[in-house]
Amino acid sequence: MPEDKWNNSVAGVFRDALSGGKYFLLLTAIVSFLASLTVFFISEKRYSSTASILPSSSEIADGGITEESFADLGALIGIKQSGTEMILYPDILRSRTISLDILKESYTFSEDGREVTRSLQEHLGIESDEAAQIILNSRVSSFWIDKSAMALVIRVTTDNPVLSAAVVNAYIDRLERYNREQRRSLSREVHAFVGKKLESSRDELLRADEVLRDFREINRDYAISTEPGLLMQMRRLERRVRIGQALYFELSRQYEKAAFEMNRDTPTLNILDRGTVPAAPSWPDPFQIILSITLAGIFAGIFFLAAREGLRRWVSGRDRDEVRALLAQISADIGRMPFIHAGNNRNG
């Protein structure tokens, strides 16, 4: 490239701008660095506490029947399944009921060297429940499913580390309570349904046993009888009693399990990590703030110097002819475009 074209190019503008503004650029970098430090120190510190929950596959005690198979029994009889899918947990935690419970609960933590007890809504300084719920679900708490680990992640960010951990664990307690109530609700419905079936089965068994007993009273010599019809009827009545006994035994077992589930208080969540008090703030990030503000200041200084050099060249007439020629060329290229010609022909 010839020397004059290099000097008149954009690269030439930046070269001359940097060569003549090195000290200005250095000053800009120092000022940007000091500004980033100021932003870092005056920014409000935020602390994040995180908990992780894995899917639960625990078994119902004493029976070897899993919670999934117990829920299948509920589905079989038309009752809603108790085992809540993990993918629904974020929506459950964002629900109005749980959100208001979290906002209204009192938490104890240290603030300005003294111990205070207040609700999260009071700490946020928001009187309206609707506004507090919006802030809670948009700025304070977040929930998502980690697909790689198949775990529910709960994160709470506040200006107090102890408060963040307390709110995270409060969410876990609410979710545990919700699951336990769902399980008990299913158990009550299953218990009532199986109880009715058990009563009906007992009546059927008593009738079948009575019919068999009457048959034996009437046909006392059935054991030595050679009449095929009599033996077949005897076997049919005995089979009916055996089936009734097996059904009654199984329904009794399920009835006892449902009664046990109604009063069971074992955990329903497989908690991998509970919320802990964070040792360091999650925001502000010193590296991110200092690097981004300093680089932004340096690039702004470079473009300022380039704009100043370009304006100087334009005022001195050094690049005016080249710019005008470039604009003329662009105008001519636009005029040769097909849709421009079509528009001119229609106007003509």
C-alpha positions in Angstrom: 0.0 0.0 0.0 1.4 3.5 -0.9 2.3 5.7 2.0 -0.4 8.3 1.3 -3.2 5.7 1.2 -1.9 4.3 4.5 -1.8 7.7 6.1 -5.4 8.5 4.9 -6.8 5.1 5.9 -8.8 4.3 9.1 -5.8 2.5 10.4 -3.7 5.6 9.8 -6.2 7.7 11.8 -6.0 5.3 14.8 -2.2 5.2 14.5 -1.8 9.0 14.5 -4.4 9.3 17.3 -2.6 6.8 19.5 0.8 8.2 18.8 -0.3 11.7 19.8 -2.5 10.7 22.7 -0.4 8.2 24.7 -0.4 10.2 27.9 -4.1 10.9 27.6 -4.8 7.2 27.1 -2.7 6.4 30.1 -4.6 8.9 32.2 -7.9 7.5 31.0 -6.8 4.0 32.0 -5.8 5.2 35.5 -9.0 7.2 36.0 -11.1 4.1 34.8 -9.2 1.9 37.2 -9.9 4.2 40.1 -13.5 4.6 39.1 -13.9 0.8 39.0 -12.4 0.6 42.6 -14.9 3.2 43.7 -17.8 1.3 42.2 -16.6 -1.9 43.8 -16.3 -0.4 47.3 -19.6 1.5 47.2 -21.6 -1.3 45.7 -24.0 -3.1 48.1 -22.7 -6.6 49.0 -25.0 -9.5 48.1 -24.6 -13.0 49.6 -25.9 -16.1 47.8 -26.7 -19.4 49.6 -27.5 -22.5 47.5 -29.2 -25.9 48.2 -29.5 -29.0 46.0 -32.2 -31.7 46.2 -32.1 -35.0 44.4 -35.0 -37.2 43.3 -36.2 -39.4 46.1 -36.7 -43.2 45.6 -37.2 -44.3 49.2 -39.4 -47.2 50.1 -42.4 -47.4 52.3 -41.3 -49.1 55.5 -42.3 -52.7 56.4 -43.7 -53.6 53.0 -41.1 -53.4 50.2 -43.6 -51.3 48.2 -42.0 -48.2 46.7 -43.7 -44.8 46.8 -44.0 -44.9 43.1 -46.0 -48.2 43.2 -48.1 -46.9 46.0 -48.9 -43.8 43.9 -49.7 -46.2 41.0 -52.3 -47.8 43.2 -53.8 -44.3 43.6 -53.7 -43.8 39.9 -55.4 -47.1 39.3 -58.3 -46.1 41.4 -58.5 -42.7 39.9 -56.7 -40.7 42.6 -54.1 -38.1 41.8 -50.5 -39.3 42.1 -48.7 -38.2 45.3 -45.2 -38.3 44.0 -44.7 -34.8 42.7 -42.5 -34.6 39.6 -39.3 -32.7 40.3 -39.8 -30.6 37.2 -42.8 -29.0 38.9 -40.8 -28.1 42.0 -39.7 -24.6 40.8 -43.4 -23.7 40.0 -44.5 -25.0 43.4 -41.8 -22.9 45.2 -42.9 -19.8 43.2 -46.5 -20.3 44.2 -48.3 -17.6 46.1 -48.9 -19.8 49.2 -45.2 -20.7 49.6 -44.0 -17.3 48.6 -46.1 -15.6 51.3 -45.0 -18.2 53.9 -41.4 -17.3 53.1 -42.0 -13.6 53.2 -44.0 -13.7 56.5 -41.8 -16.0 58.4 -39.5 -14.5 61.0 -35.7 -14.9 60.7 -33.0 -14.2 63.3 -29.7 -12.8 62.0 -27.0 -10.2 62.8 -27.2 -6.7 61.5 -24.8 -3.9 62.3 -23.4 -5.8 65.2 -26.7 -6.6 66.8 -29.1 -9.6 66.6 -32.4 -8.8 65.0 -35.6 -10.9 64.3 -37.8 -9.8 61.4 -39.7 -11.2 58.5 -38.2 -11.2 55.0 -40.9 -8.8 53.8 -40.0 -6.4 56.6 -36.3 -6.7 55.7 -37.1 -5.9 52.1 -39.1 -2.8 53.2 -42.1 -3.7 51.0 -45.7 -3.4 52.4 -47.6 -4.8 49.5 -47.8 -8.6 49.4 -48.0 -8.6 45.6 -45.0 -6.4 45.2 -43.0 -8.4 47.8 -43.9 -11.6 46.0 -42.6 -10.2 42.7 -39.4 -9.0 44.2 -38.9 -12.3 46.0 -39.3 -14.4 42.8 -37.3 -12.0 40.5 -34.4 -10.7 42.7 -34.1 -12.7 45.8 -34.8 -16.4 45.0 -34.2 -18.5 41.9 -35.0 -22.2 41.2 -33.9 -24.4 38.3 -33.3 -28.1 37.5 -29.7 -29.0 36.9 -30.1 -31.5 34.1 -26.6 -32.9 34.4 -27.1 -34.0 38.0 -30.9 -34.2 37.8 -31.1 -32.1 40.9 -33.3 -29.1 42.0 -31.2 -26.1 42.8 -32.5 -23.4 45.2 -30.5 -20.1 45.4 -31.4 -17.1 47.6 -29.5 -13.8 47.4 -29.8 -11.1 50.0 -27.6 -8.5 51.7 -27.1 -10.7 54.8 -25.3 -14.1 54.6 -27.2 -15.6 57.6 -30.5 -14.5 56.2 -29.8 -16.0 52.8 -29.0 -19.4 54.3 -32.1 -19.3 56.5 -34.4 -18.5 53.6 -32.9 -21.3 51.5 -33.6 -23.8 54.3 -37.1 -22.4 54.8 -37.8 -23.2 51.1 -36.6 -26.8 51.7 -38.9 -27.1 54.8 -41.9 -25.8 52.8 -41.3 -28.2 50.0 -40.9 -31.1 52.4 -44.1 -30.1 54.1 -45.9 -29.8 50.7 -44.7 -33.3 49.7 -45.7 -34.8 53.1 -49.2 -33.3 52.9 -49.5 -34.6 49.3 -48.5 -38.1 50.4 -50.9 -38.0 53.4 -53.7 -36.8 51.2 -53.2 -39.7 48.8 -52.9 -42.1 51.7 -56.3 -40.9 53.2 -58.0 -41.3 49.8 -56.4 -44.8 49.3 -57.3 -45.7 52.9 -60.9 -44.8 52.4 -61.2 -46.6 49.0 -59.5 -49.7 50.2 -61.6 -49.7 53.4 -64.8 -49.9 51.3 -63.3 -52.6 49.1 -62.2 -54.5 52.2 -65.7 -54.4 53.7 -67.2 -55.5 50.4 -64.6 -58.3 50.1 -65.3 -59.5 53.7 -69.1 -59.7 52.9 -68.4 -61.6 49.7 -66.1 -64.0 51.6 -68.7 -64.6 54.3 -71.3 -65.3 51.7 -69.0 -67.7 49.8 -68.0 -69.5 53.0 -71.7 -69.8 54.0 -72.6 -71.2 50.6 -69.8 -73.7 50.8 -70.8 -74.7 54.3 -74.5 -75.2 53.3 -73.4 -77.3 50.3 -71.3 -79.6 52.5 -74.2 -79.9 55.0 -76.6 -80.9 52.2 -74.1 -83.2 50.5 -72.3 -84.9 53.3 -71.1 -87.8 51.1 -69.5 -85.5 48.5 -66.1 -87.0 49.3 -67.1 -90.5 48.1 -69.6 -89.4 45.5 -69.0 -90.4 41.9 -71.3 -87.8 40.4 -69.1 -85.5 38.2 -71.4 -82.5 38.5 -71.4 -82.6 42.3 -67.6 -82.7 42.5 -67.3 -79.8 40.0 -69.7 -77.6 42.0 -67.8 -78.5 45.2 -64.4 -77.4 43.6 -66.0 -74.3 42.2 -67.3 -73.2 45.6 -63.9 -74.0 47.3 -62.1 -72.0 44.6 -64.4 -69.1 45.2 -63.6 -69.1 48.9 -59.8 -69.3 48.3 -59.9 -66.4 45.9 -62.0 -64.4 48.4 -59.5 -65.2 51.1 -56.5 -64.1 49.0 -58.3 -60.8 48.0 -59.3 -60.1 51.6 -55.7 -60.7 52.8 -54.2 -58.4 50.1 -56.8 -55.6 50.7 -56.1 -55.9 54.5 -52.4 -55.5 53.8 -53.0 -52.4 51.6 -55.4 -51.0 54.2 -52.8 -51.2 56.9 -50.2 -49.6 54.7 -52.4 -46.7 53.9 -53.1 -46.2 57.6 -49.4 -46.2 58.2 -48.7 -43.7 55.5 -51.3 -41.3 56.9 -49.2 -41.0 60.1 -45.7 -41.4 58.6 -43.5 -38.4 59.2 -40.3 -39.5 57.4 -38.6 -37.1 55.0 -39.8 -37.1 51.4 -36.9 -35.2 49.9 -33.4 -36.5 49.2 -31.4 -33.3 50.2 -27.9 -33.3 48.7 -26.8 -29.9 50.2 -28.6 -27.6 52.6 -28.2 -23.9 52.5 -25.0 -22.8 54.3 -23.9 -19.3 55.4 -21.7 -18.0 52.5 -18.2 -16.9 53.5 -17.8 -14.3 50.9 -20.2 -12.1 48.9 -21.4 -13.2 45.5 -21.6 -9.6 44.4 -19.8 -7.3 43.7 -17.2 -9.4 41.8 -13.9 -7.4 42.0 -12.4 -9.0 38.9 -15.5 -8.5 36.8 -16.1 -4.9 37.8 -12.5 -3.7 37.7 -11.8 -5.4 34.3 -15.0 -4.3 32.6 -14.9 -0.7 33.7 -11.2 -0.3 33.0 -11.4 -1.8 29.6 -14.5 0.3 28.8 -12.6 3.4 29.8 -9.6 2.5 27.6 -11.7 1.7 24.6 -13.7 5.0 25.1 -10.4 6.9 25.2 -9.2 5.2 22.0 -12.3 6.1 20.1 -12.3 9.6 21.5 -8.7 10.1 20.2 -9.6 8.6 16.8 -12.6 10.9 16.5 -10.6 13.9 17.4 -7.9 13.0 14.9 -10.5 12.4 12.2 -12.1 15.8 12.9 -8.7 17.4 12.8 -8.0 15.9 9.4 -11.5 17.0 8.1 -11.0 20.6 9.3 -7.6 20.8 7.8 -8.9 19.4 4.5 -6.6 16.4 4.5 -9.3 13.8 4.0 -12.2 15.9 2.8 -11.7 15.0 -0.9 -11.4 11.3 -0.1 -14.6 11.3 2.0 -16.6 13.2 -0.7 -15.4 10.7 -3.3 -16.4 7.8 -1.1 -19.9 9.3 -0.5 -20.3 9.9 -4.3 -19.3 6.3 -5.0 -21.8 5.0 -2.4 -24.6 7.2 -4.0 -23.8 5.9 -7.5 -23.8 2.3 -6.3 -27.2 2.8 -4.6 -28.6 4.4 -7.8 -27.6 1.3 -9.8 -29.7 -1.1 -7.6 -32.6 -2.8 -9.5 -35.3 -1.7 -7.1 -34.2 1.9 -7.4 -34.6 1.7 -11.2 -38.0 0.1 -10.9 -39.2 2.9 -8.6 -37.9 5.6 -10.9 -39.7 3.9 -13.9 -43.0 3.8 -12.1 -42.7 7.4 -11.1 -41.9 8.3 -14.7 
